[in-house]
C-alpha cells in the first residue's frame, strides 16, 4: 500500500509544478524578489540610508508579489481555489486583528505587515489542507 504524501510534501510538489509552468520572466521575478526581499530586511542593512533601503525593500516586495500572482495563475483550478480561499481568510483574519488593535489602542506599526503576511500563510495552509481532503 502506497502511503499518501504529507501536507508539506504535497504542497512542495504542487508549488514546484506551478513554478515549472511559469514563464521564465516570472520565475526570475519571483526568485529575485524573494532573495532581495529577504536580504533587505536583515538587521545589518538597517544602518543604510532609509530612503534607498525602503525603495529596495518595496521594489523587492512588489517583484515577489508579481511572481506569486504568476504562480497562482499557472496552476489548475484546485490551486486557484486555494489562493482564493487563502485571500478570503487572510482578509477577514487580518482585518479583525488590525481593527481590534485599533479599538484597544494597541499600536501595531510595522507589525501590521506581519499580521497581513501571517494571516495569508495561515489561510493558504488551511485552505490547501481543507481543499485537498478526499
N, C-alpha and C positions, 0 to 999 in steps of 0.2 A: 504494500500500500504506500503510495507516494504521499508524503506529508505536505500540506498546503504551506506555502511560504508565509512568514510572519508579515505583520503590517509594514514594518520598516523596509523589509526586503521587497515587498510588493510595491511600495511607494518608490523605492530606488529604481526598480525595474521600469515602472511606468514613466518616471521622470527622465531616465536615460533614453527611452524610446521617444519621448517628446522632444528632448534636446537633439537627438539624431535627425528628427524630421524637420527641424527648424532650418530656415535659410542660413547660409554661412554668416551673413551680416548680423543677424540677430543672435547667433551663437557668440560671435565676437563681442557684440554689445553687452550681452549678459555676463560673460566671463570678465571682461574689462571692468564693467560696472561693479561686479561683486568684489573683485580683487582691490580695486582702487577705493571703494567704499570702506571695506574692512581696514585697509591700511590707513585711510584718512581719519578714522575715528579712534585710532590708537592714541593713548595718552602722550607719548613723546611729541606728537605733532601739535599738541595744544600750545606749544611755545611759538609756533609760526604766526605770522600776521593774520588777524581774524578774518578780514575780507577775502583774501586769496584762499584761505583754508575753507571758509564757508562756501565759496564758489566751487572748489574742487569737490567738496562733500555733496553739494546739491547736484552737480553735474553727474557724479558717480551714482547717486541715488536714482536720478532720472534714467540713466542708462540701465540700471538694474531693473527698474520698473518696466521700461520698454522691453527688455529681454524677457521678463516674467510674463508680460502680456503676450509676447510672441510665442512663448512656451505653451501657454494656455490655448492658444489658437491652433496649435499643431496637433493636438490630441483628438481623440474620438469624443463622442457625446458624453461618455462617462466622466472623463477628465474635465470637460467644460462644466458639467453639473457639479463636480467637486468644487471648482473655483467659484461658481455662482453661489453655492451654499456657504462656502467659506467667507465670501464677501458679505453675505447677508448676516451671518453670525457675527462677523467682526464689526460690522456697522452697529448692530444692536448692543453687543457687549461693550465696545469701546465708547459708544455714545453714553451708555449708562454709567460707566466708570468716570468719564470726564464730567458728565452732569453732576454726579454725586460729589466729586471732588470740588466742583464749584459751589454746590449747595452747602457743603460743610466747610467751606473756606480752606480747603487743602490745596495749596499751590503745587501743581504738577510740573510746571515749567517744561524743561527739556524732556522730562519723563513722559509727557503726553505722547511723544513719538514712540516710546517703548510700549505704552499701552496699546496704541494702534497696531504696531507690528506683532506683539504677542497675541492680541485678540485675533488677528488674521491667522497666525500659526495654530492657535487653539482651534479656530474654526476650520482650517484646512485639514488638520489631522483628524478632527472629529467627523467632518464630512466624508473624508476619504474612508475612515473606518466604517461609518454608518452605511455609505453607499456601496461598499464592496462586499457587504454581508450577503450571503446567499438568500 
